[in-house]
Amino acid sequence: MTAIDLYNRRFVLFSGKGGVGKTTMASSFALSCARRGDKTLLLELDVKYKASSLFGATDIDFEIREIEDNLYASNVTPWEAMKEYALMVLKIKLIYKAVFENRVVRNFLRVIPGLNELVMLGKAYYHATETDDTGRPVWDKVVVDAPATGHGIFFLKIPAVITDVISSGLMYDEAERILELLQDPSRTGIVLVTLAEDMPVNETLMLSDVLREEMKLPVACVVANAIYRPLFDDTQSQWIDVARDEVEGDDESMVSGFLEAARFRNDRVGMQQDYLQRLRTDGDWPLIEIPHYFFDRMSFAIIDKIAEDLHQALKIESSGIESTGTS
């Protein structure tokens, strides 16, 4: 459970309950890959420019643009992905305009269940398998900030649903290729992000079971975000409890405030450790802990620190596994 070959997988998707820091972790991991020398593409899926705000870049749209050395980003929207795919298939722009810019056709395409998810996943698949004129991969890493738990399950299930419903045709072939990539643990890894709290931990365990048991997808690891580090040993903690009880009621005392803050910190650490133990007990994937950073708002400086945390946690020593950037 300590050897995580996430850096050796070309296609890495991040998911988890909303609000746990999924985008932050996906962005930090992508930055850590770029820092290792991997040409990395970070894909957002139809969101309001979350990654661009973290990197201090101008709004990231559908066009791929470089936001750091070796790190590129794109915000994949369903209609732009559908347009790009249609042009690749139809080849001739005039035919595309006649079909896809027809108002009736556009309205019809918008209501087909799962089509938006399929074309966005197809866009990610395309870049994960994209090669140059010499046959070498264009991207060493493609990192996807996937939807949160509920929508994330639907998003990842779409290829299997399509291959179950239809048995041939262009859509079937595309879905089959995407499903093959998603289920290949040598190329794909799914990272689940959580907080050490009740609801996020429950959703993480549920999501892991669905992905692995029902969908046969490779969960590479779980990242527990915002973990408080213990500040006091057992002796100091006992003294804090005794001292706080002795000064209780003296609301004006500065010492009382310090002791209350210390006890709150201890309680928080204890609660998180209980949930971390549950993750270790009920899951059989590697668990990475990212410390809580105290800040007013997320910034590149924090992303930079978390990228280093992830790099240290994911570093594989004496395993013989090398970065795909050198392959």
N, C-alpha and C positions, 0 to 999 in steps of 0.2 A: 504493500500500500504506500510505499515511500517513493518508488520509481515511477514517475509520471512522464510519459513520452509525448506530452502535449506539443512541445516544440518540434516534434518530428511529424506532426499531422498537418496536412496542407489546408484543411477546411475545419474551422473551429467556430462553433455557434454557442452563444451565451443566452441563457434563459433563466427564469425565476419569477417569483412573485413581484408585482409592481412595487417600486419604492425601496428595494433592497440594495440598489447600487449596481444593477445589471449593466447599464450603459457605461458607468464608470469603470467597471471591471473589464468589459470588452475593449474600451478605449485604452486602458492601461496595459492590457495584454498585447494589443496591437502595437503599442509604443515599445514594449519590451522586445517584441519580435523585430521591429525595425532597428532597434539599438543593437541587436545581435547580428545585423547585416542582412536580414531577410527583407526582400521587397514585399511589402505588406499592404493589402487592401482592406480597409475597414468599411463595411457596408451597414448603413442604417436603413431601416425599412419603413418608409412613409411616415417619418416623424418630423417634429418641428426643430430641426437643426440642433439636436442635443450635443453631438460630438463637436460641432463647430464651436459652440460656446466653451467647451472644455479646453480646446486647443487655441482659443483666441483667434480663430480663422474667420474669414467672411462666410456667410451662409453657404453650406455645402448643398449643392443641388444634384441633379441626376448625372451631370458630367463629372468624371473622375478628376480630382485635383490633388496635388501634393500638399500636405499640411505640415509635415516634418520630413527630415531626411529619411528616405526609404519608406515613408508612410503616406499612403494615399487614401482618400475617402470619397464616398458617393452616397447620396440619399436616394434609395431606390423607391420610386413611386409606381403603382400598378400600371397607370396609363402609359407612362414613358417606357416601362419595361415591355409592355404589350406592343407598343409602336416599334421598338427596336427589334423585337422578336419577329414581328410581322414583316418588317423590311428584309430581315435575313432570309425568311422563308419565301416571300413573294418576289424578292430581288428588285423588281421594278417599282420605283417610287410612285409612278402614275397609277399603277394597279392598287397600291396601298391607299392612296388618297381616295380612289373611287370606292373602295370597300370600307376602310376604317374611319374615314372622315364623313361618312354618311351618318346623319343624325339618328336614323332608325337603328342602324347597326351598332352605333356607340351606346345607345340606351339599352339595347339587347345585351351587349357584352357586360355592361355594368351589373346586371342582375343574375348572371350565371354563377351559381354557388361555387366558391373555391377558386374561381379563375384568377382573381387578384393575387391570392396566395401562391398559386402555381406559377404565375409569370414572375413574381418577385423571387421565389425560390429558384426558378429557372435561370434568372439573371445571376444569382449567386453561384449556381452550378456552372454556368458558362465560364465565369471568371476562375473558379476553382479548377477547371479543366482546360483553360485557355492556354494555347501554345503559340510560339512565334514561328517564323519561317523555317527555323532549324529544328523545330519539334521540341524545343525546351519550354518548360512552363513559363508563362509570362509573370505569374505571381508565385512567390515562395509560400506566402500565407494569405488566405482569405478569411477574415474574421467577421462574423455576422452578429450584430446586436439584434437577436431574434425577439419576437413578441413575448410578453409576460405569460405566465402559466397557462391560463385558459385558452387564450388565442394562440399561444405557442404550441400547444398540443394539436389544435386544429391545423395550424400552419404546417407542422411537420407530418401530419397524417395525410395531407392532400395527395401526395404521390401514390401511397398505398390504396387510398380510396379509389382513385382513378383506375389503377391497374386491376382492382377488384370488380369495378363496374363495367369497364369496356375491355375488349380483348385484342384490339388492333387499331391502327391508325396513327396519325402524327402525334396526337395528345398522349396516347398510350405509350408510344416509343419514348417520348420526352419524360413522362412520369417514371417509366421503368429505369431510365438512365439516372435520374435524380435519386430514386429510391436505392439503387445500387451504391451510389456514392455515400448516401446518408448512413447506410448499414455497414459500411466498410470501416472497421476500427483502425486499419492501417493508414487511412487517409482522413478520417473524420473523427472529431471529438466534440461532445456536447458538455459544456460546463454549466452547472447549476449554481446560481448565486443566491445566498440566503443571509438573513440576520439570525443571531442566536436568540430567537424569540419564538413564542408558541405557534402563531399562524404561519410565519415563513418556514419554520422547520417542518410543520405538518405538510405544507404544500410541496416542499422540496422532496420529502419522502414519497409523497403521492406521485409527483411528476417523475421521479426516478423509476418507480415501479411501472408506470405507464410506458415510459420511453423504452425501458429495457425488456419488460415482459411482454407487453402487447405489440410494440412497434419494432422491437429488435434493433434499437438504435444504441450506439455506444456512449454511455455516460462516462466521460474521462475522469472527472473529479467534481467535488463540491467546494465552493469558495464561501467561507463564513466571513462576512464583511463586518467592519466596525467593532472589533473585539477589544474590550477593555483589558489592559494588562494589570495583574495584581500589583499593588504598591506596598502592601504590608504583609509581613509574615504572620504566623499564627499568634505569636506572643504579642505583637503589636496590635493585632486585631482584637484580641481579648482586652487589652488595655484601653483601646478606643471605646469598646462597649461599656466597660466599667466607668471610665471617665465621663462618657456622655450621660450616663444615668445620674452621675453625681451632680452635674451642672444643669440637668434638665430643669426647665422652668426659668432659667436665667436668660431670657431672650435677648438681652442687651449685650451679652458676653460675646466677644469676638472668638474666644476659645470654643464657646458652644457652637458657633457657626462652622468653625473648622472641623470640629468633631462630628457634626451632623453630615458635613460633606464627605468626610472620611468613611463614615458608616454607610452612606448612600453608595459610595464607590465600591465598598466591600460587598454590599448587597447585590449591586449590579454585576460584579465579577462572578459572584456565586451563582446567580441566576443564569448567566451566560454559560458558565462551565457545565451546569446541569444539562442545558440544551446541546452543547457541544458533545457531551458524553452520549446523549441520545443519538446524535448523528453518527457517532463512532459505532455505537452498539447496533443500531438498526440499518446502517448502510455498510456496504463493503467496497466503497470507492475511496480513493485518497481524499483527505480533508485538508484544505489549505485555510489558514487563519490570517486575515488581514487586520492590522490594528486600527483602532478608532483614532482618527485624526481630528483634532479640535480646530474648527475653522468656521468663519461666518458664511462663506459660500465656496462652492467647488471651484478650483482653479487648476491651471496647468501644473503648478508646483505640487499639488496633491496627487495629480495623475502621475507625475514623475516619480514621486515617492512610492506609490502603489505599484508602478511598473517595476521598480527595483525589488519591492517585496515579493512580487510574483516571480521575478527572475530568480531570486534566491530560493524560493520555495520549489520552483519547478526544475532547478538545475539538477541534472543527472550526472553523478560522478561515477567514473569507471564502469559505465554501462555500454559503451561502444555506440550509443545513439548519437548521431550527428544532426545538425541543422539541415533542413531541406534546402537552405540557401546555398549550400555547397554541392548539391547534387546536380 
